[in-house]
Amino acid sequence: MPKVALGKEEIEFELDPGDSLTEKEPADADAHAWRPESFRSELERARFGQFVDRGRLLIVVNDAFRPTPNGEVLSHLQMWYPTLQADFIVACGNHPAPQEHDLQIILGGYTRPRDSKILFHKSSDYDSMVPAGECDGRPIYLNCLLFDYPGVVVIGSVEPHYFAGFTGGRKSIIPGLSDVETNRRNHALAVSEEARPLRLKGNPVEASLERLLESVKLPPLFSLQIVAGRRQKIMDCFAGDLSESFTQAVALAEQVYSFTVNRTYDLVIAEMQPPLDRNLYQLQKAIENTAAAVRDGGTLLAVSKCREGIGNEEFYELARKLDNEEMVLSYAELENPPMGIHKLSRIVRLTKRIKVKALTGLKHELLKQVFIEPVVSIEAEIHKLKQGEKKEVDILLVRDAGLLAAKME
């Protein structure tokens, strides 16, 4: 019988004769073995050694919500460049600061030198930021630590993002190290239907990110953009200029983390895997990444333990305040919409076309509050689809759906 991960459990579900099941998962990194010596050549080509000679550097890393294999990359850097000295800052964006156990995930087994500090960005703490530019007459603030070092190394992971097109690259700076108001204005553009996974050109969120970056004064940067396959195994790492390395990584990430569908399905099961199965706030990534594969009137069933609960209290409080679909859609049209409205409005619009459901470890009332229908089992949903004229169900199971995105042929 097919199995789906729900935290540490494996949920089995039975198919009836005539039902069909198609499975998709990210590319296997073992088939595209990463060669550290190639990475070393890439660093030499990009003259990383000269960057190290600048002095003590600041290294920007993702928080624990991005599955970035920092440990392997940092270990190689330390081995090949023994004079490298650096402090670290976690680009939290609007996320909360990492907990101690999160740091183990972020650094991936890398042991920091004793004199190496690790700091966390807080987008609402304006005392820790400085004005770095202006866009559309509004100031852009960046973490002041960016300007306290002779050079900054940005380590990003590139995979599909449900409204910015792709993660990585520019997102380590904005929203990673920028102020809450700048981030809110950028995220407000995610209410657009043109803001979607795998799309950069014509995406208003991406266009805004580009304009924001062009509007700020940045310190000397050295970029390392990683593309990893299953189990966070590195497939390649692109070095040098932030924009160029991001563009190169996007080309590979689209091969690794997207699949083409030439038909839509009655039921799409979107399985979330660690670390993105942590909470309700992250659940939307699986929904957005796989919605294109669901037929009109069909069902999208996201499966995630949501082991840490809601994940963002402000988002949930907004959902409690806007307790019907009409209110959500009207707030999304405001000139200065509240943070989090993009998530609610996107779900509401999606429910106009398909049924959005979830199997989680959360109380059912929590899911209903954000316009997601709770379910008790996968088999029950298959049987529901057969209550009408449909007697055979066409099912798509997407593994690691928080990262793997569908695109129509």
Secondary structure, DSSP 8 states (H G I E B T S, - for coil): --EEEETTEEEE----TT-EEEEE----GGGG---HHHHHHHHHHTTHHHHHTT-SEEEEEE-TTS---HHHHHHHHHHH-TT--EEEEEE-TTS----HHHHHHHHTT----TT--EEE--TT-GGGEEEEEEETTEEEEEEGGGGSSS-EEEEEE--EETTTEE-SGGGGTTTTTB-HHHHHHHHHGGGSTT--TT--TT-HHHHHHHHHHHTB----EEEEEEEE-GGG-EEEEEEESHHHHHHHHHHHHHHHSEEEESS-EEEEEEE--TTTTS-HHHHHHHHHHHGGGEEEEEEEEEE---TT-SS-HHHHHHHHHS-SHHHHHHHHTSSS--TTHHHHHHHHHHHTTSEEEEE-SS-HHHHHHTT-EE-S-HHHHHHHHTSSS--S-EEEEETTTTT-EEEE-
